[in-house]
């Protein structure tokens, strides 16, 4: 495999390069980023250059320790969030690439009960539409 091949084009995997782990970018997400929400999800967005070349979006997933005391439950929620993101990422990546931007996102689960996959997918679809709208407004300015 050459370095020219982008990791997300190899399939629907959610690889290491797509995970956001830069502390500076994460801090910027929560300080100056824009947020959109659709219960039980909330997403903070920040248009910024990413440390990894060729990846249009990097994401971090969170679940509240206050609402989910057991780490097993928090990990379960984050696993579900990653799966929903992974399933719907290709059209999202194509839209981001067409705009010519790179984006950092923090997806947070704000509900207090363990999520149902169908309900999570519906909420994510609405959240994705809101993200598109916010990006359209930002690119229009």
N, C-alpha and C positions, 0 to 999 in steps of 0.2 A: 504494500500500500504506500502510495506517495503522500507527501505532506500537502499536496494540492487538494486532495480529496477531503471535503468537509465531513466531520463526524456524523452530523445529523442526516446527511444524504445517504448514509449506509443503511438506513432503516429507521425504525421508530425507537431505537434504544435511547436511554437517557444516560449519557456518558459523563465521565469525570470532567471533561472540559466545559460542560454545560452547567456545572454546579458553581454557584457563587460562593467564594470563600475569601474574597478580599475584604479585610476589615474596613478599609477606607471607603470602599464603595458601599458596603452595608451601612456604615455610619451615615453616608450621604443619602442613602435611601430614606432613612428615618428622619433626617434633618431637613432636607430640601426636596425630597421626592414628592410626587403627586400620588394620591391614593384613590382607589375606587373600591366599592364594596357591593356585594350581593350576599346577604346572609345565607350561609354561615362562613363566607369567604371574604377576605380583604386582601387587596394587592397594592403594594407600594411600587411605584415605577420611577425609574430614573434613566434618562437618556444620557449615556456617558460612554467614553471609550473603554473597552474591556481589555483586560490583560492578556487574553487568549485571542490570537489571530484567527479569523475565519469562522467565528461563532457569533451569530447576531444577538443571541439572548443568553444570559446567565440567570439562574434562578436559585433561591433559597426557600425552603419550606419550614414553617414553624407551627407549633401547637403549644398552647399555654400550659405552663406548669401549675398555675393556679386552678385551672379547670380540670386538668388531668393529672392527678397526683402521681399515678404509677407511670413509670417510664415505658412500660409495655404498651399502655394506651396511647401515649404521645407518639411512639414509634409507629403504631398501627395507623394513626391519623396521617402522619407524614408519608407513610407508605402509600396510603390511598390517594393522597394529594399528588404524589409523584406519578402514580399510575394514570390518573385523569389527565395530568399535564402531558405525559408521554403520548397518550392516545391522540391528543388534539394539537400536537406541536407543529406538524409539517405545514399546514396552511398558515399558521401563525408566523412561522419562520419566513415563509415566502413573502408575506405581507410586510414584515419588518425589513427584509432585504430590499424590497421594491422601494421603500422609503429611504434606504441608504443610511440607516441609523443602527446603533447598537444599544441594547437595552438591558438594564439590570432590574430584576423583579424579586420582591419578597412576597410570597403567598402565605397568608396566615389563616388558620382555621380558628374562627371566633365562637363557634358553637360550644355547648357544654355537654353534649351527648356524642357518643361515637357515631361517625357518619355512615349513612347508607350510600352505597355506590351510585344508585340511580339519582338520588337527590343531589349528590355531590356533582354529578355530571351536568345536571340541569343548571345548578348554580354557577358552575364553571363556564357553561356556554353563555349565560347572561353576562358574567364577569368579563369574558373575552370580548363581547360586543362593546361593553363600556370601555375597555382598554383601547379598542380600535377607535372609538369616538374621541377619547382623550388625545390619542396620538394624532388624529386628524386635526383637532383644534390646535395642538402645539405646532404642527407643521404648517398650518394656515397662517400663523402669526408672523 
